[in-house]
Amino acid sequence: MQSILAEESPSSASAHEPFQLFQEWLEVAQTKELNDPNAMAVATVASDGLPNVRVVLLKSHDPAGFVFYTNTQSQKGVELGANMQAAAMFHWKSLRRQVRLRGPVQRVAEVEADGYFASRARDSRIGAWASQQSRPFESPGALERAVAREKERFGLGEVPRPPYWTGYRIRPLAMEFWTEKPFRLHDRFIFLRPAPEGPWRVERWYP
């Protein structure tokens, strides 16, 4: 196992499971990437079978999975409601590295969603109530009017989490760690497991 990962010199812990290795790479990205080192592209599948991809921000991660938050009535929320599976990718251009992952998705616990929502800036919480995400504007200025209406409604009081806003946790069955190498002979090592609670195996893939 150690020889497979020798080029990146991971710690002994990260050589045996990918979450520690991801944390090591993310920590490096946080010192090198100018903007949003936690940005990840998330792909879902629409009802017509076509994939959709967009960039969201990773808000937490641990061996249980990778968490982001959104409106459940948004395009991605609706698509996840019909097919609770997703793929994601982190691309750190300054490091010439990327991480891909894919697997089933589950909603986070209500208490977890409440806790994260409460940590957001007040205007962001207001915006979650005002925005009918992924739906057409009824008329020019509709969003601005909705924001003003919600600000008036909540006044100086607490802004609770909307019932249609929550977090999703991607529980990967596959994770690929990719490093750019000269002459396109890139380094790719892959962690695979049969189920979210299963043991990992590691494979080295041709570029």
MDTraj code that builds the backbone (N, CA, C; nanometers):
import mdtraj as md
import numpy as np

residues = "MET GLN SER ILE LEU ALA GLU GLU SER PRO SER SER ALA SER ALA HIS GLU PRO PHE GLN LEU PHE GLN GLU TRP LEU GLU VAL ALA GLN THR LYS GLU LEU ASN ASP PRO ASN ALA MET ALA VAL ALA THR VAL ALA SER ASP GLY LEU PRO ASN VAL ARG VAL VAL LEU LEU LYS SER HIS ASP PRO ALA GLY PHE VAL PHE TYR THR ASN THR GLN SER GLN LYS GLY VAL GLU LEU GLY ALA ASN MET GLN ALA ALA ALA MET PHE HIS TRP LYS SER LEU ARG ARG GLN VAL ARG LEU ARG GLY PRO VAL GLN ARG VAL ALA GLU VAL GLU ALA ASP GLY TYR PHE ALA SER ARG ALA ARG ASP SER ARG ILE GLY ALA TRP ALA SER GLN GLN SER ARG PRO PHE GLU SER PRO GLY ALA LEU GLU ARG ALA VAL ALA ARG GLU LYS GLU ARG PHE GLY LEU GLY GLU VAL PRO ARG PRO PRO TYR TRP THR GLY TYR ARG ILE ARG PRO LEU ALA MET GLU PHE TRP THR GLU LYS PRO PHE ARG LEU HIS ASP ARG PHE ILE PHE LEU ARG PRO ALA PRO GLU GLY PRO TRP ARG VAL GLU ARG TRP TYR PRO".split()
xyz = np.array([
    [0.0826, -0.1210, 0.0000],
    [0.0000, 0.0000, 0.0000],
    [0.0856, 0.1254, 0.0000],
    [0.1880, 0.1284, 0.0859],
    [0.2714, 0.2478, 0.0959],
    [0.3402, 0.2797, -0.0357],
    [0.3861, 0.1787, -0.1103],
    [0.4564, 0.2037, -0.2350],
    [0.3666, 0.2658, -0.3399],
    [0.2367, 0.2352, -0.3352],
    [0.1431, 0.2928, -0.4320],
    [0.1382, 0.4438, -0.4185],
    [0.1484, 0.4937, -0.2955],
    [0.1303, 0.6352, -0.2693],
    [0.2622, 0.7085, -0.2461],
    [0.3718, 0.6441, -0.2732],
    [0.5005, 0.6990, -0.2327],
    [0.5302, 0.8340, -0.2949],
    [0.4848, 0.8586, -0.4177],
    [0.5193, 0.9838, -0.4843],
    [0.4684, 1.1054, -0.4080],
    [0.3521, 1.0923, -0.3400],
    [0.2957, 1.2051, -0.2682],
    [0.3353, 1.2055, -0.1208],
    [0.4069, 1.1013, -0.0761],
    [0.4564, 1.0913, 0.0607],
    [0.3490, 1.1207, 0.1643],
    [0.2362, 1.0488, 0.1594],
    [0.1336, 1.0715, 0.2610],
    [0.1774, 1.0150, 0.3946],
    [0.1090, 1.0582, 0.4984],
    [0.1351, 0.9993, 0.6285],
    [0.0890, 0.8544, 0.6284],
    [0.1306, 0.7801, 0.7289],
    [0.0907, 0.6397, 0.7346],
    [-0.0603, 0.6255, 0.7461],
    [-0.1259, 0.7227, 0.8127],
    [-0.2716, 0.7172, 0.8243],
    [-0.3377, 0.7402, 0.6898],
    [-0.2916, 0.8416, 0.6152],
    [-0.3565, 0.8729, 0.4884],
    [-0.3277, 0.7690, 0.3824],
    [-0.2227, 0.6898, 0.4008],
    [-0.1933, 0.5842, 0.3047],
    [-0.2966, 0.4728, 0.3094],
    [-0.3733, 0.4660, 0.4184],
    [-0.4682, 0.3574, 0.4343],
    [-0.6137, 0.4006, 0.4194],
    [-0.6431, 0.5268, 0.4216],
    [-0.7787, 0.5727, 0.3961],
    [-0.7727, 0.7159, 0.3420],
    [-0.8709, 0.7533, 0.2572],
    [-0.8582, 0.8769, 0.1816],
    [-0.8954, 1.0041, 0.2564],
    [-0.9702, 0.9954, 0.3654],
    [-1.0173, 1.1182, 0.4293],
    [-0.9034, 1.1978, 0.4912],
    [-0.8064, 1.1288, 0.5514],
    [-0.6912, 1.1983, 0.6057],
    [-0.6069, 1.2586, 0.4937],
    [-0.5920, 1.1844, 0.3849],
    [-0.5168, 1.2373, 0.2720],
    [-0.5857, 1.3605, 0.2146],
    [-0.7192, 1.3559, 0.2029],
    [-0.7915, 1.4737, 0.1561],
    [-0.7669, 1.5920, 0.2493],
    [-0.7709, 1.5708, 0.3800],
    [-0.7466, 1.6801, 0.4741],
    [-0.6071, 1.7384, 0.4551],
    [-0.5082, 1.6534, 0.4332],
    [-0.3719, 1.7023, 0.4104],
    [-0.3657, 1.7889, 0.2844],
    [-0.4299, 1.7426, 0.1767],
    [-0.4300, 1.8197, 0.0526],
    [-0.5074, 1.9502, 0.0695],
    [-0.6202, 1.9467, 0.1395],
    [-0.6990, 2.0676, 0.1598],
    [-0.6209, 2.1704, 0.2403],
    [-0.5493, 2.1267, 0.3409],
    [-0.4701, 2.2201, 0.4209],
    [-0.3645, 2.2893, 0.3357],
    [-0.3032, 2.2168, 0.2442],
    [-0.2069, 2.2799, 0.1532],
    [-0.2794, 2.3789, 0.0618],
    [-0.3956, 2.3391, 0.0087],
    [-0.4719, 2.4270, -0.0799],
    [-0.5122, 2.5556, -0.0085],
    [-0.5425, 2.5478, 0.1192],
    [-0.5833, 2.6663, 0.1947],
    [-0.4715, 2.7686, 0.2062],
    [-0.3473, 2.7252, 0.1875],
    [-0.2345, 2.8189, 0.1913],
    [-0.1937, 2.8669, 0.0524],
    [-0.2439, 2.8002, -0.0523],
    [-0.1984, 2.8305, -0.1878],
    [-0.3060, 2.8917, -0.2775],
    [-0.4305, 2.8467, -0.2628],
    [-0.5375, 2.8937, -0.3498],
    [-0.5858, 3.0312, -0.3032],
    [-0.5979, 3.1253, -0.3972],
    [-0.6387, 3.2609, -0.3613],
    [-0.7851, 3.2678, -0.3210],
    [-0.8702, 3.1918, -0.3892],
    [-1.0140, 3.2007, -0.3661],
    [-1.0741, 3.0620, -0.3448],
    [-1.1483, 3.0486, -0.2386],
    [-1.2335, 2.9319, -0.2146],
    [-1.1639, 2.7971, -0.2367],
    [-1.0657, 2.7624, -0.1567],
    [-1.0049, 2.6298, -0.1704],
    [-1.1040, 2.5170, -0.1422],
    [-1.2160, 2.5507, -0.0779],
    [-1.3190, 2.4493, -0.0495],
    [-1.4264, 2.4432, -0.1580],
    [-1.4043, 2.5086, -0.2719],
    [-1.5015, 2.5027, -0.3811],
    [-1.4975, 2.3650, -0.4468],
    [-1.6163, 2.3089, -0.4703],
    [-1.6225, 2.1788, -0.5378],
    [-1.7360, 2.1802, -0.6391],
    [-1.7096, 2.1197, -0.7535],
    [-1.8127, 2.1011, -0.8548],
    [-1.8938, 1.9787, -0.8163],
    [-2.0264, 1.9938, -0.8118],
    [-2.1153, 1.8830, -0.7758],
    [-2.2053, 1.8512, -0.8945],
    [-2.2074, 1.7264, -0.9338],
    [-2.2884, 1.6813, -1.0469],
    [-2.4034, 1.5948, -0.9977],
    [-2.5226, 1.6241, -1.0505],
    [-2.6414, 1.5438, -1.0260],
    [-2.7014, 1.5092, -1.1623],
    [-2.8096, 1.4309, -1.1617],
    [-2.8729, 1.3902, -1.2871],
    [-3.0179, 1.4354, -1.2879],
    [-3.0593, 1.5014, -1.3973],
    [-3.1958, 1.5506, -1.4112],
    [-3.2900, 1.4381, -1.4514],
    [-3.4191, 1.4657, -1.4489],
    [-3.5190, 1.3636, -1.4804],
    [-3.5099, 1.3166, -1.6249],
    [-3.4519, 1.3998, -1.7136],
    [-3.4365, 1.3588, -1.8533],
    [-3.3084, 1.2802, -1.8772],
    [-3.2348, 1.2512, -1.7705],
    [-3.1126, 1.1732, -1.7813],
    [-2.9881, 1.2542, -1.8079],
    [-3.0035, 1.3848, -1.8323],
    [-2.8866, 1.4694, -1.8568],
    [-2.8229, 1.5110, -1.7247],
    [-2.6907, 1.5106, -1.7176],
    [-2.6241, 1.5546, -1.5951],
    [-2.6260, 1.7065, -1.5828],
    [-2.6207, 1.7537, -1.4602],
    [-2.6048, 1.8950, -1.4282],
    [-2.4868, 1.9089, -1.3334],
    [-2.4083, 2.0136, -1.3522],
    [-2.2950, 2.0363, -1.2634],
    [-2.2904, 2.1828, -1.2267],
    [-2.2503, 2.2115, -1.1022],
    [-2.2366, 2.3485, -1.0546],
    [-2.1341, 2.3492, -0.9418],
    [-2.0825, 2.4683, -0.9103],
    [-1.9831, 2.4794, -0.8040],
    [-2.0531, 2.5210, -0.6745],
    [-2.0258, 2.4475, -0.5684],
    [-2.0755, 2.4807, -0.4352],
    [-1.9552, 2.4839, -0.3410],
    [-1.9797, 2.5196, -0.2157],
    [-1.8718, 2.5239, -0.1175],
    [-1.8853, 2.4085, -0.0188],
    [-1.7786, 2.3349, -0.0033],
    [-1.7737, 2.2305, 0.0990],
    [-1.7761, 2.2976, 0.2359],
    [-1.8694, 2.2559, 0.3207],
    [-1.8817, 2.3179, 0.4524],
    [-1.8285, 2.2319, 0.5654],
    [-1.8238, 2.1017, 0.5455],
    [-1.7618, 2.0148, 0.6453],
    [-1.7307, 1.8814, 0.5801],
    [-1.6387, 1.8103, 0.6392],
    [-1.6069, 1.6763, 0.5901],
    [-1.5439, 1.5961, 0.7023],
    [-1.5697, 1.4679, 0.6993],
    [-1.5135, 1.3733, 0.7938],
    [-1.5351, 1.2350, 0.7330],
    [-1.4997, 1.1281, 0.8023],
    [-1.5178, 0.9959, 0.7425],
    [-1.6614, 0.9608, 0.7063],
    [-1.7592, 1.0393, 0.7550],
    [-1.8982, 1.0153, 0.7154],
    [-1.9271, 1.0703, 0.5764],
    [-1.8494, 1.1689, 0.5292],
    [-1.8720, 1.2220, 0.3958],
    [-1.8431, 1.3704, 0.3847],
    [-1.8905, 1.4282, 0.2726],
    [-1.8614, 1.5664, 0.2341],
    [-1.9930, 1.6433, 0.2279],
    [-2.0029, 1.7538, 0.3032],
    [-2.1302, 1.8212, 0.3239],
    [-2.1329, 1.9582, 0.2546],
    [-2.2443, 1.9833, 0.1839],
    [-2.2750, 2.1169, 0.1319],
    [-2.4218, 2.1453, 0.1617],
    [-2.4610, 2.2726, 0.1504],
    [-2.5971, 2.3143, 0.1847],
    [-2.6629, 2.3826, 0.0653],
    [-2.7957, 2.3668, 0.0580],
    [-2.8687, 2.4295, -0.0527],
    [-3.0178, 2.4289, -0.0233],
    [-3.0913, 2.4945, -0.1108],
    [-3.2375, 2.4951, -0.1099],
    [-3.2857, 2.3628, -0.1690],
    [-3.3692, 2.2904, -0.0978],
    [-3.4159, 2.1613, -0.1488],
    [-3.5057, 2.1757, -0.2709],
    [-3.5569, 2.2986, -0.2943],
    [-3.6418, 2.3241, -0.4112],
    [-3.5614, 2.3769, -0.5294],
    [-3.4301, 2.3881, -0.5135],
    [-3.3437, 2.4285, -0.6239],
    [-3.3306, 2.3135, -0.7222],
    [-3.2652, 2.3417, -0.8340],
    [-3.2470, 2.2371, -0.9341],
    [-3.1740, 2.1172, -0.8766],
    [-3.0640, 2.1413, -0.8074],
    [-2.9892, 2.0281, -0.7517],
    [-3.0660, 1.9600, -0.6406],
    [-3.1426, 2.0378, -0.5615],
    [-3.2215, 1.9778, -0.4562],
    [-3.3294, 1.8853, -0.5103],
    [-3.3971, 1.9290, -0.6161],
    [-3.5004, 1.8472, -0.6788],
    [-3.4382, 1.7214, -0.7389],
    [-3.3247, 1.7385, -0.8064],
    [-3.2596, 1.6234, -0.8690],
    [-3.2109, 1.5237, -0.7646],
    [-3.1600, 1.5732, -0.6529],
    [-3.1181, 1.4825, -0.5462],
    [-3.2383, 1.4147, -0.4815],
    [-3.3508, 1.4859, -0.4741],
    [-3.4699, 1.4245, -0.4188],
    [-3.5153, 1.3029, -0.4981],
    [-3.4912, 1.3059, -0.6297],
    [-3.5310, 1.1950, -0.7165],
    [-3.4226, 1.0886, -0.7287],
    [-3.2970, 1.1271, -0.7057],
    [-3.1850, 1.0340, -0.7242],
    [-3.0749, 1.0759, -0.6279],
    [-3.0718, 1.0123, -0.5123],
    [-2.9803, 1.0525, -0.4056],
    [-2.8397, 0.9972, -0.4293],
    [-2.7812, 1.0409, -0.5402],
    [-2.6438, 1.0073, -0.5745],
    [-2.5806, 1.1303, -0.6390],
    [-2.4505, 1.1464, -0.6207],
    [-2.3834, 1.2629, -0.6774],
    [-2.2355, 1.2335, -0.6958],
    [-2.1731, 1.3178, -0.7780],
    [-2.0279, 1.3175, -0.7942],
    [-1.9777, 1.4584, -0.7651],
    [-1.8552, 1.4688, -0.7206],
    [-1.7978, 1.5997, -0.6896],
    [-1.6509, 1.6010, -0.7284],
    [-1.5976, 1.7216, -0.7502],
    [-1.4562, 1.7356, -0.7835],
    [-1.4010, 1.8648, -0.7261],
    [-1.2833, 1.8561, -0.6684],
    [-1.2049, 1.9718, -0.6257],
    [-1.0890, 1.9868, -0.7234],
    [-1.0695, 2.1075, -0.7755],
    [-0.9573, 2.1330, -0.8666],
    [-0.8756, 2.2486, -0.8097],
    [-0.7528, 2.2180, -0.7702],
    [-0.6628, 2.3187, -0.7154],
    [-0.5547, 2.3469, -0.8193],
    [-0.5811, 2.4460, -0.9024],
    [-0.4942, 2.4742, -1.0168],
    [-0.3530, 2.5106, -0.9734],
    [-0.3410, 2.5894, -0.8658],
    [-0.2078, 2.6313, -0.8217],
    [-0.1235, 2.5132, -0.7743],
    [-0.1884, 2.4069, -0.7308],
    [-0.1171, 2.2880, -0.6834],
    [-0.1043, 2.1814, -0.7897],
    [-0.1754, 2.2008, -0.9028],
    [-0.1812, 2.0990, -1.0082],
    [-0.2308, 1.9659, -0.9511],
    [-0.3364, 1.9768, -0.8719],
    [-0.3976, 1.8599, -0.8097],
    [-0.5496, 1.8663, -0.8245],
    [-0.6137, 1.7523, -0.8249],
    [-0.7582, 1.7479, -0.8144],
    [-0.7998, 1.6211, -0.7408],
    [-0.9173, 1.6276, -0.6812],
    [-0.9772, 1.5124, -0.6137],
    [-1.1174, 1.4944, -0.6688],
    [-1.1476, 1.3717, -0.7094],
    [-1.2826, 1.3369, -0.7536],
    [-1.3424, 1.2364, -0.6573],
    [-1.4746, 1.2454, -0.6371],
    [-1.5431, 1.1484, -0.5528],
    [-1.6862, 1.1309, -0.6017],
    [-1.7434, 1.0145, -0.5715],
    [-1.8809, 0.9865, -0.6105],
    [-1.9408, 0.8840, -0.5168],
    [-2.0742, 0.8938, -0.4980],
    [-2.1389, 0.7988, -0.4096],
    [-2.2803, 0.8401, -0.3757],
    [-2.3468, 0.7658, -0.2885],
    [-2.4819, 0.8006, -0.2453],
    [-2.4809, 0.9263, -0.1591],
    [-2.5977, 0.9878, -0.1495],
    [-2.6140, 1.1132, -0.0758],
    [-2.7212, 1.0951, 0.0299],
    [-2.7029, 1.1597, 0.1433],
    [-2.8073, 1.1632, 0.2460],
    [-2.8179, 1.3054, 0.2999],
    [-2.9368, 1.3406, 0.3458],
    [-2.9527, 1.4701, 0.4114],
    [-2.8850, 1.4673, 0.5480],
    [-2.8340, 1.5822, 0.5894],
    [-2.7765, 1.5918, 0.7228],
    [-2.8901, 1.5952, 0.8254],
    [-2.8589, 1.5698, 0.9494],
    [-2.9580, 1.5767, 1.0564],
    [-3.0084, 1.7198, 1.0723],
    [-3.1331, 1.7335, 1.1186],
    [-3.1922, 1.8664, 1.1354],
    [-3.1070, 1.9542, 1.2267],
    [-3.0559, 1.8970, 1.3352],
    [-2.9769, 1.9758, 1.4291],
    [-2.8482, 2.0249, 1.3639],
    [-2.7920, 1.9447, 1.2748],
    [-2.6705, 1.9860, 1.2041],
    [-2.7002, 2.1005, 1.1086],
    [-2.8123, 2.0897, 1.0348],
    [-2.8513, 2.1973, 0.9437],
    [-2.8823, 2.3250, 1.0207],
    [-2.9521, 2.3117, 1.1339],
    [-2.9835, 2.4292, 1.2152],
    [-2.8564, 2.4978, 1.2629],
    [-2.7613, 2.4188, 1.3082],
    [-2.6373, 2.4755, 1.3596],
    [-2.5603, 2.5510, 1.2533],
    [-2.5492, 2.4927, 1.1334],
    [-2.4768, 2.5634, 1.0290],
    [-2.5521, 2.6886, 0.9851],
    [-2.6845, 2.6789, 0.9697],
    [-2.7613, 2.7956, 0.9254],
    [-2.7447, 2.9113, 1.0240],
    [-2.7463, 2.8811, 1.1525],
    [-2.7321, 2.9857, 1.2537],
    [-2.5953, 3.0522, 1.2484],
    [-2.4945, 2.9837, 1.1941],
    [-2.3606, 3.0405, 1.1862],
    [-2.3428, 3.1353, 1.0683],
    [-2.4380, 3.1375, 0.9762],
    [-2.4259, 3.2206, 0.8562],
    [-2.4520, 3.3675, 0.8894],
    [-2.4012, 3.4563, 0.8037],
    [-2.4291, 3.5987, 0.8191],
    [-2.5797, 3.6226, 0.8111],
    [-2.6289, 3.7215, 0.8821],
    [-2.7730, 3.7480, 0.8850],
    [-2.8292, 3.7718, 0.7455],
    [-2.7581, 3.8488, 0.6630],
    [-2.8077, 3.8759, 0.5281],
    [-2.8156, 3.7486, 0.4448],
    [-2.7257, 3.6544, 0.4688],
    [-2.7320, 3.5265, 0.3981],
    [-2.8539, 3.4467, 0.4423],
    [-2.8872, 3.4544, 0.5707],
    [-3.0065, 3.3854, 0.6200],
    [-3.1330, 3.4484, 0.5615],
    [-3.1346, 3.5814, 0.5544],
    [-3.2472, 3.6507, 0.4908],
    [-3.2589, 3.6073, 0.3452],
    [-3.1454, 3.5994, 0.2768],
    [-3.1449, 3.5618, 0.1360],
    [-3.2008, 3.4230, 0.1120],
    [-3.1779, 3.3317, 0.2077],
    [-3.2313, 3.1964, 0.1924],
    [-3.3832, 3.1960, 0.1926],
    [-3.4431, 3.2875, 0.2683],
    [-3.5895, 3.3002, 0.2678],
    [-3.6386, 3.3722, 0.1421],
    [-3.5616, 3.4677, 0.0921],
    [-3.6079, 3.5520, -0.0185],
    [-3.5939, 3.4866, -0.1551],
    [-3.4925, 3.4025, -0.1725],
    [-3.4632, 3.3501, -0.3053],
    [-3.5427, 3.2236, -0.3357],
    [-3.6139, 3.2232, -0.4456],
    [-3.6786, 3.1029, -0.4977],
    [-3.5793, 3.0383, -0.5949],
    [-3.4799, 2.9765, -0.5393],
    [-3.3628, 2.9336, -0.6150],
    [-3.3987, 2.8456, -0.7341],
    [-3.3348, 2.8753, -0.8470],
    [-3.3471, 2.8001, -0.9730],
    [-3.4804, 2.8219, -1.0442],
    [-3.5619, 2.9183, -0.9979],
    [-3.6890, 2.9459, -1.0652],
    [-3.6853, 3.0833, -1.1303],
    [-3.7627, 3.1064, -1.2362],
    [-3.7565, 3.2332, -1.3084],
    [-3.8074, 3.3498, -1.2231],
    [-3.7519, 3.4693, -1.2477],
    [-3.8046, 3.5909, -1.1873],
    [-3.9450, 3.6184, -1.2393],
    [-4.0339, 3.6603, -1.1501],
    [-4.1675, 3.6994, -1.1943],
    [-4.1648, 3.8322, -1.2688],
    [-4.0741, 3.9218, -1.2271],
    [-4.0640, 4.0549, -1.2869],
    [-3.9320, 4.1165, -1.2452],
    [-3.8849, 4.2210, -1.3155],
    [-3.7611, 4.2880, -1.2746],
    [-3.7704, 4.3376, -1.1303],
    [-3.6638, 4.3214, -1.0570],
    [-3.6607, 4.3671, -0.9178],
    [-3.7269, 4.2737, -0.8191],
    [-3.7692, 4.1542, -0.8652],
    [-3.8413, 4.0629, -0.7765],
    [-3.7560, 4.0197, -0.6575],
    [-3.6290, 3.9915, -0.6821],
    [-3.5429, 3.9468, -0.5728],
    [-3.5237, 4.0566, -0.4696],
    [-3.4996, 4.1784, -0.5164],
    [-3.4792, 4.2908, -0.4243],
    [-3.6029, 4.3140, -0.3380],
    [-3.7199, 4.3040, -0.3991],
    [-3.8437, 4.3220, -0.3223],
    [-3.8621, 4.2102, -0.2207],
    [-3.8248, 4.0882, -0.2611],
    [-3.8379, 3.9752, -0.1689],
    [-3.7435, 3.9907, -0.0500],
    [-3.6211, 4.0369, -0.0754],
    [-3.5259, 4.0589, 0.0337],
    [-3.5791, 4.1652, 0.1290],
    [-3.6308, 4.2742, 0.0747],
    [-3.6851, 4.3817, 0.1584],
    [-3.8037, 4.3321, 0.2410],
    [-3.8872, 4.2501, 0.1805],
    [-4.0038, 4.1963, 0.2511],
    [-3.9614, 4.1067, 0.3668],
    [-3.8612, 4.0207, 0.3432],
    [-3.8167, 3.9307, 0.4492],
    [-3.7443, 4.0072, 0.5600],
    [-3.6694, 4.1098, 0.5254],
    [-3.6048, 4.1917, 0.6285],
    [-3.7093, 4.2575, 0.7178],
    [-3.8163, 4.3056, 0.6567],
    [-3.9226, 4.3679, 0.7357],
    [-3.9936, 4.2640, 0.8221],
    [-4.0146, 4.1455, 0.7677],
    [-4.0858, 4.0415, 0.8421],
    [-4.0084, 3.9973, 0.9658],
    [-3.8772, 3.9822, 0.9519],
    [-3.7986, 3.9345, 1.0650],
    [-3.7531, 4.0470, 1.1571],
    [-3.7496, 4.1697, 1.1043],
    [-3.7083, 4.2820, 1.1875],
    [-3.5730, 4.2573, 1.2509],
    [-3.5659, 4.2755, 1.3808],
    [-3.4407, 4.2514, 1.4535],
    [-3.4411, 4.1144, 1.5207],
    [-3.5435, 4.0365, 1.4937],
    [-3.5550, 3.9063, 1.5577],
    [-3.4675, 3.8011, 1.4926],
    [-3.4735, 3.6811, 1.5471],
    [-3.3961, 3.5685, 1.4958],
    [-3.4486, 3.5275, 1.3584],
    [-3.3557, 3.4842, 1.2726],
    [-3.3928, 3.4349, 1.1393],
    [-3.3733, 3.2834, 1.1408],
    [-3.4814, 3.2062, 1.1509],
    [-3.4679, 3.0607, 1.1590],
    [-3.4366, 3.0006, 1.0229],
    [-3.3977, 2.8745, 1.0233],
    [-3.3715, 2.8037, 0.8984],
    [-3.5029, 2.7744, 0.8266],
    [-3.5116, 2.8067, 0.6964],
    [-3.6319, 2.7698, 0.6211],
    [-3.6477, 2.6175, 0.6164],
    [-3.7704, 2.5683, 0.6153],
    [-3.7909, 2.4230, 0.6128],
    [-3.7411, 2.3573, 0.4842],
    [-3.7215, 2.4384, 0.3796],
    [-3.6767, 2.3853, 0.2499],
    [-3.5266, 2.4043, 0.2282],
    [-3.4522, 2.4320, 0.3334],
    [-3.3078, 2.4576, 0.3222],
    [-3.2361, 2.3605, 0.4143],
    [-3.1414, 2.2838, 0.3582],
    [-3.0725, 2.1850, 0.4408],
    [-2.9379, 2.1478, 0.3798],
    [-2.8736, 2.0519, 0.4422],
    [-2.7441, 2.0059, 0.3934],
    [-2.7524, 1.8667, 0.3363],
    [-2.6588, 1.8375, 0.2474],
    [-2.6477, 1.7054, 0.1856],
    [-2.5063, 1.6527, 0.2083],
    [-2.4982, 1.5253, 0.2388],
    [-2.3694, 1.4617, 0.2632],
    [-2.3442, 1.3567, 0.1553],
    [-2.2389, 1.3760, 0.0772],
    [-2.1976, 1.2752, -0.0208],
    [-2.1109, 1.1737, 0.0522],
    [-2.1504, 1.0475, 0.0425],
    [-2.0784, 0.9399, 0.1108],
    [-2.0026, 0.8593, 0.0046],
    [-1.8779, 0.8896, -0.0181],
    [-1.8102, 0.8365, -0.1370],
    [-1.7854, 0.6866, -0.1340],
    [-1.8063, 0.6283, -0.2508],
    [-1.7666, 0.4899, -0.2757],
    [-1.6358, 0.4865, -0.3533],
    [-1.6014, 0.5997, -0.4152],
    [-1.4770, 0.6102, -0.4923],
    [-1.4190, 0.7490, -0.4713],
    [-1.2882, 0.7564, -0.4529],
    [-1.2175, 0.8842, -0.4450],
    [-1.0880, 0.8715, -0.5239],
    [-1.0658, 0.9679, -0.6114],
    [-0.9444, 0.9693, -0.6933],
    [-0.8600, 1.0911, -0.6586],
    [-0.7324, 1.0678, -0.6328],
    [-0.6360, 1.1744, -0.6070],
    [-0.5438, 1.1840, -0.7285],
    [-0.5474, 1.2983, -0.7945],
    [-0.4788, 1.3191, -0.9228],
    [-0.3762, 1.4294, -0.9078],
    [-0.2565, 1.4048, -0.9597],
    [-0.1496, 1.5044, -0.9584],
    [-0.0924, 1.5176, -1.0986],
    [-0.0805, 1.6400, -1.1440],
    [-0.0243, 1.6646, -1.2774],
    [0.1234, 1.6275, -1.2800],
    [0.1635, 1.5600, -1.3886],
    [0.3028, 1.5227, -1.4080],
    [0.3464, 1.5633, -1.5495],
    [0.4771, 1.5752, -1.5739],
    [0.5243, 1.6147, -1.7078],
    [0.4792, 1.5176, -1.8155],
    [0.4602, 1.5729, -1.9349],
    [0.4264, 1.4950, -2.0548],
    [0.2932, 1.4205, -2.0394],
    [0.2051, 1.4758, -1.9556],
    [0.0714, 1.4198, -1.9333],
    [0.0742, 1.2788, -1.8746],
    [0.1841, 1.2435, -1.8116],
    [0.1940, 1.1143, -1.7436],
    [0.1504, 1.1332, -1.5977],
    [0.0260, 1.1758, -1.5823],
    [-0.0236, 1.2176, -1.4520],
    [-0.0330, 1.1015, -1.3536],
    [-0.0243, 1.1360, -1.2267],
    [-0.0330, 1.0375, -1.1202],
    [-0.1778, 1.0270, -1.0737],
    [-0.2336, 0.9062, -1.0753],
    [-0.3715, 0.8838, -1.0327],
    [-0.3750, 0.7647, -0.9371],
    [-0.4175, 0.7886, -0.8144],
    [-0.4420, 0.6733, -0.7278],
    [-0.5829, 0.6823, -0.6733],
    [-0.6475, 0.5665, -0.6674],
    [-0.7907, 0.5549, -0.6500],
    [-0.8217, 0.4729, -0.5265],
    [-0.9099, 0.5254, -0.4426],
    [-0.9642, 0.4511, -0.3301],
    [-1.1049, 0.4054, -0.3675],
    [-1.1345, 0.2773, -0.3461],
    [-1.2643, 0.2201, -0.3817],
    [-1.3161, 0.1352, -0.2658],
    [-1.4486, 0.1339, -0.2512],
    [-1.5105, 0.0465, -0.1512],
    [-1.6514, 0.0096, -0.1979],
    [-1.7041, -0.1038, -0.1540],
    [-1.8331, -0.1502, -0.2041],
    [-1.9525, -0.0790, -0.1427],
    [-1.9359, -0.0202, -0.0239],
    [-2.0448, 0.0461, 0.0467],
    [-1.9847, 0.1543, 0.1357],
    [-2.0665, 0.2550, 0.1771],
    [-2.0115, 0.3640, 0.2592],
    [-1.9445, 0.3197, 0.3878],
    [-1.9817, 0.2042, 0.4410],
    [-1.9174, 0.1555, 0.5638],
    [-1.8098, 0.0515, 0.5340],
    [-1.7856, 0.0225, 0.4063],
    [-1.6949, -0.0857, 0.3710],
    [-1.5482, -0.0462, 0.3767],
    [-1.4596, -0.1452, 0.3685],
    [-1.3151, -0.1187, 0.3685],
    [-1.2701, -0.0652, 0.2323],
    [-1.1665, 0.0153, 0.2347],
    [-1.1111, 0.0716, 0.1115],
    [-1.0067, -0.0221, 0.0516],
    [-0.9996, -0.0199, -0.0792],
    [-0.8842, -0.0773, -0.1484],
    [-0.8268, 0.0333, -0.2367],
    [-0.7020, 0.0207, -0.2719],
    [-0.6336, 0.1230, -0.3495],
    [-0.5858, 0.0660, -0.4808],
    [-0.6047, 0.1418, -0.5882],
    [-0.5547, 0.1040, -0.7199],
    [-0.4806, 0.2219, -0.7807],
    [-0.3825, 0.1945, -0.8593],
    [-0.3111, 0.2951, -0.9375],
    [-0.3606, 0.2841, -1.0815],
    [-0.4035, 0.3946, -1.1420],
    [-0.4593, 0.3935, -1.2773],
    [-0.3655, 0.4644, -1.3751],
    [-0.3664, 0.4160, -1.5003],
    [-0.2955, 0.4868, -1.6069],
    [-0.3542, 0.6269, -1.6231],
    [-0.2721, 0.7243, -1.6635],
    [-0.3240, 0.8600, -1.6857],
    [-0.4110, 0.8659, -1.8115],
])
top = md.Topology()
chain = top.add_chain()
for i, resn in enumerate(residues, 1):
    res = top.add_residue(resn, chain, resSeq=i)
    for name in ("N", "CA", "C"):
        top.add_atom(name, md.element.get_by_symbol(name[0]), res)
traj = md.Trajectory(xyz[None], top)
